[in-house]
Amino acid sequence: MSGDLFDPEPKALEVSELLSGIKQLFQPMAKVMVAGEVSNLTLAKSGHAYLTLKDAKASLKVVAFRSVVSRARFQLSQGMRLRVLGKLDVYVERGDLQFNAQELSPEGIGALELAFRQRKERMESLGWFSPERKRPIPGFPRVIGIITSPTGSAVRDMLETIKERWPIARVVVAPCQVQGNGSAEQMAKALSLMANLDFETGGPPDVILLGRGGGSMEDLWAFNEEVLVRAIVSCPIPVVAGVGHEDDVTLVDLAADLRGLTPTHAAQCATPKRTDWAARIDSQAIRMGQILNLKLADCNRNLESLARRSGWHRPKEWVREKQNRLKDWEGRLHQACLHALAVKHSHLESFKDRLALLNPLQVLERGYSLTSPWMGNRVSTLLRDAAEIHPGDLLETRLMRGSVISRVERILPHQESIISYKANTENQE
C-alpha cells in the first residue's frame, strides 16, 4: 500500500487498500476475551459457526472455524452466554469487522459440564437410559469379555476378581485406548468385534465389562462420547460398566445394562461368588438328605403296617373275606336299586292320576260338550259367550264320541236362557 494511512494529506486509497491496512493494524494485537449473549447463530455444513455476540449496548460478529467448534465439545445454542477468546479481524471482501474465535467456553459453567448435560438430555429423550431397554445380566456366564487398557490397574483388578469369584469362566480381553483422541472409537469397535466372535474362538461372550480406573472429567471424557454410548445401546450382549470411582458418573454408566461403582465392582456384578454357591449347594445337599431320610422312614412305617395285615400272612382268607364283603355290597346295591325303582314307579302313577284329572276328555265323559264355530279343517276357539255368534252360523259340538255340526236358529239372552232352562226343568217334573 503506497502512502501512509495516517498522513495529513493522504492520497485517495482504494477500498481494498483501506480495509487491508485496517486488517494489518489488528494483526499485532494480543488475544482478548469477549463475553456476551449468542444470537443469529448459524452452523454451516462445513462445521464453521457464525454468530453475533451482543450485550445491551452493542453487538459483534464472531466466526468460529470447524477446528475451534470441535474442540469446544458442547453444543452452541441461541441465547446462551458465551466467552470467546480471539482477535479482531476485517473481512476485506465485505468490509465487515469480525472477531475470529480461537477458544469457546460457556459462561458460568465449564465447557465439559455443559457438554455432558446437553448430551445427557438428548440421549434421555432417545430412550437410551430407559430401564425397559436394558438387558438382564446372566447369572452364570461361561465367557466374559473385558474392554479396557491393557496396562492399567483396572484390567488387573477385574481379572483377579473374576478368578477369585468365578474361575470357570473363560475371559476374552480386548485391549483399547481408554483416554485421548480416538479412544471412544476404539472401544466402540471392540464392542462390535466382541459381539461377532465366531464359535471357533469360543463364541461371543455372555457379558462384557467396560471400564477404566479413576481420573478427572477430561480423562474420562471418552466414556461420554456418543459413538461409544450408541455402540453400547446397539450391542446385543449385556454390558456392565465400571468407570472411575463411585462419584464418577459418565454417559456410558447410564447407558450400560448395569453400572459398577468401580472396575472391581463391575466384575463382581457380572460374576456369581463361587464360595456362596458352594455353601448353598452344600446346604441344599444336606436338606435333600434330610428329606430323603424322612421319606425313607415314612416308607418303612408304611411297609411295617402292610406287613402286619392278614393279607400278607393268610392271603386266601383275606381274599375270601373280600369276596364275602363284595357279595354283601352286591346284595345291598340290588335292594337299593329295587327300592329306588319302586319309589319312582309310585311317583309315576301319582303323576298319571294328576294328568288324567287335567284331561279335557274326562269332562266329556260326564255329559258335557265343547262347542266352537265351524271352520272346516281349521282349528277354532271354544265359544264362551252367545254374543260371539249370529243366527245362521254353523257350529261344531264335540261329544265324548264324535262331533255334531248344527246351524244357529236363534240367540237367547243370558237371563232368558236361564228362565227357559228352569221352565223346561219344571215341565219335566
HUFENTA-V962416 format. One record per backbone hydrogen bond with DSSP energy under -1.0 kcal/mol. CO is the residue of the C=O (numbers start at 1). NH is the residue of the N-H. E is the energy in kcal/mol with one decimal. If there is no record, write none. Layout:
# HUFENTA-V962416
CO/NH/E ; CO/NH/E
This chain:
# HUFENTA-V962416
4/7/-1.4 ; 14/18/-2.3 ; 15/19/-2.6 ; 16/20/-2.3 ; 17/21/-2.1 ; 18/22/-2.2 ; 19/23/-2.3 ; 20/24/-2.0 ; 21/25/-1.4 ; 22/26/-1.3 ; 26/29/-1.2 ; 32/86/-2.3 ; 34/84/-3.3 ; 36/82/-2.8 ; 37/54/-2.1 ; 38/79/-2.3 ; 39/52/-3.0 ; 42/50/-2.9 ; 44/47/-1.7 ; 48/44/-2.2 ; 49/64/-2.8 ; 50/42/-3.0 ; 51/62/-3.2 ; 52/39/-2.1 ; 53/60/-2.3 ; 54/37/-2.9 ; 58/55/-2.6 ; 60/53/-3.3 ; 61/99/-2.4 ; 62/51/-2.4 ; 63/101/-2.6 ; 64/49/-3.0 ; 65/69/-2.2 ; 66/70/-2.7 ; 67/71/-1.5 ; 68/72/-1.2 ; 72/74/-1.9 ; 77/80/-1.4 ; 80/38/-2.3 ; 81/107/-2.0 ; 82/36/-1.9 ; 83/105/-2.0 ; 84/34/-3.0 ; 85/102/-3.5 ; 85/103/-1.6 ; 86/32/-2.7 ; 87/100/-2.8 ; 89/98/-2.6 ; 90/92/-1.1 ; 91/94/-1.1 ; 91/95/-2.3 ; 91/96/-1.4 ; 96/91/-3.2 ; 98/89/-2.7 ; 99/63/-2.2 ; 100/87/-1.6 ; 103/85/-2.4 ; 105/83/-3.1 ; 110/114/-2.4 ; 111/115/-2.5 ; 112/116/-2.6 ; 113/117/-2.3 ; 114/118/-2.6 ; 115/119/-2.5 ; 116/120/-2.5 ; 117/121/-2.4 ; 118/122/-1.9 ; 119/123/-2.8 ; 120/124/-2.3 ; 121/125/-1.7 ; 122/126/-1.1 ; 123/128/-2.0 ; 124/127/-1.3 ; 130/133/-1.1 ; 142/170/-3.2 ; 143/206/-2.6 ; 144/172/-2.7 ; 145/209/-3.6 ; 146/174/-3.3 ; 147/211/-1.6 ; 148/176/-2.1 ; 153/157/-2.5 ; 154/158/-2.5 ; 155/159/-2.4 ; 156/160/-2.3 ; 157/161/-2.1 ; 158/162/-2.5 ; 159/163/-2.4 ; 160/164/-2.0 ; 161/165/-2.5 ; 162/166/-2.7 ; 165/274/-2.0 ; 166/169/-1.7 ; 170/144/-3.0 ; 172/146/-2.7 ; 174/148/-1.0 ; 180/183/-1.7 ; 182/186/-1.9 ; 183/187/-2.3 ; 184/188/-2.2 ; 185/189/-2.3 ; 186/190/-2.2 ; 187/191/-2.0 ; 188/192/-1.7 ; 189/193/-2.4 ; 190/194/-2.5 ; 191/195/-2.1 ; 194/197/-1.3 ; 198/201/-1.0 ; 198/203/-2.4 ; 199/202/-1.4 ; 207/145/-2.8 ; 208/240/-3.0 ; 209/147/-2.9 ; 210/242/-2.5 ; 212/244/-2.0 ; 216/220/-2.1 ; 220/223/-1.8 ; 221/224/-2.3 ; 222/225/-1.1 ; 223/252/-1.5 ; 225/229/-1.9 ; 226/230/-3.0 ; 227/231/-1.3 ; 228/232/-1.9 ; 229/233/-2.2 ; 230/234/-2.1 ; 238/208/-2.2 ; 239/257/-1.2 ; 239/258/-1.3 ; 240/210/-2.4 ; 241/260/-4.2 ; 242/212/-1.2 ; 245/248/-1.0 ; 250/254/-1.4 ; 251/255/-1.8 ; 252/256/-2.1 ; 258/241/-2.3 ; 262/266/-2.4 ; 263/267/-1.9 ; 264/268/-1.8 ; 265/269/-2.4 ; 266/270/-1.3 ; 273/277/-2.1 ; 274/278/-2.5 ; 275/279/-2.4 ; 276/280/-2.1 ; 277/281/-2.6 ; 278/282/-2.4 ; 279/283/-2.3 ; 280/284/-2.5 ; 281/285/-2.5 ; 282/286/-2.3 ; 283/287/-2.3 ; 284/288/-2.8 ; 285/289/-2.2 ; 286/290/-2.3 ; 287/291/-2.3 ; 288/292/-2.5 ; 289/293/-2.3 ; 290/294/-2.4 ; 291/295/-2.5 ; 292/296/-2.7 ; 293/297/-2.6 ; 294/298/-2.2 ; 295/299/-2.4 ; 296/300/-2.4 ; 297/301/-2.2 ; 298/302/-2.3 ; 299/303/-2.5 ; 300/304/-2.5 ; 301/305/-2.3 ; 302/306/-2.3 ; 303/307/-2.2 ; 304/308/-1.4 ; 306/309/-1.2 ; 309/312/-1.3 ; 310/314/-3.8 ; 314/318/-2.1 ; 315/319/-2.5 ; 316/320/-2.8 ; 317/321/-2.6 ; 318/322/-2.0 ; 319/323/-2.3 ; 320/324/-2.5 ; 321/325/-2.2 ; 322/326/-2.2 ; 323/327/-2.4 ; 324/328/-2.5 ; 325/329/-2.4 ; 326/330/-2.1 ; 327/331/-2.6 ; 328/332/-2.3 ; 329/333/-2.3 ; 330/334/-2.2 ; 331/335/-2.4 ; 332/336/-2.2 ; 333/337/-2.1 ; 334/338/-2.3 ; 335/339/-2.5 ; 336/340/-2.2 ; 337/341/-2.3 ; 338/342/-2.3 ; 339/343/-2.3 ; 340/344/-2.2 ; 341/345/-2.4 ; 342/346/-2.3 ; 343/347/-2.2 ; 344/348/-2.1 ; 345/349/-2.3 ; 346/350/-2.1 ; 347/351/-2.4 ; 348/352/-2.0 ; 349/353/-2.2 ; 350/354/-2.1 ; 351/355/-2.3 ; 352/356/-2.0 ; 353/357/-1.8 ; 354/358/-1.2 ; 359/362/-1.3 ; 360/364/-1.1 ; 361/365/-1.4 ; 363/366/-1.0 ; 363/368/-1.2 ; 364/367/-1.7 ; 370/398/-3.4 ; 371/383/-3.0 ; 372/396/-3.1 ; 375/378/-1.5 ; 385/388/-1.8 ; 386/389/-1.4 ; 390/393/-2.1 ; 393/408/-2.3 ; 394/374/-2.5 ; 395/406/-2.2 ; 396/372/-2.1 ; 397/404/-2.7 ; 398/370/-1.9 ; 402/399/-2.7 ; 404/397/-3.2 ; 406/395/-3.3 ; 408/392/-2.7 ; 413/417/-2.1 ; 414/418/-1.3 ; 415/419/-2.2 ; 416/420/-3.0 ; 417/421/-1.9 ; 418/422/-2.4 ; 419/423/-3.0 ; 420/424/-2.4 ; 421/425/-1.7 ; 422/426/-2.3 ; 423/427/-2.6 ; 424/428/-1.7 ; 425/429/-1.4
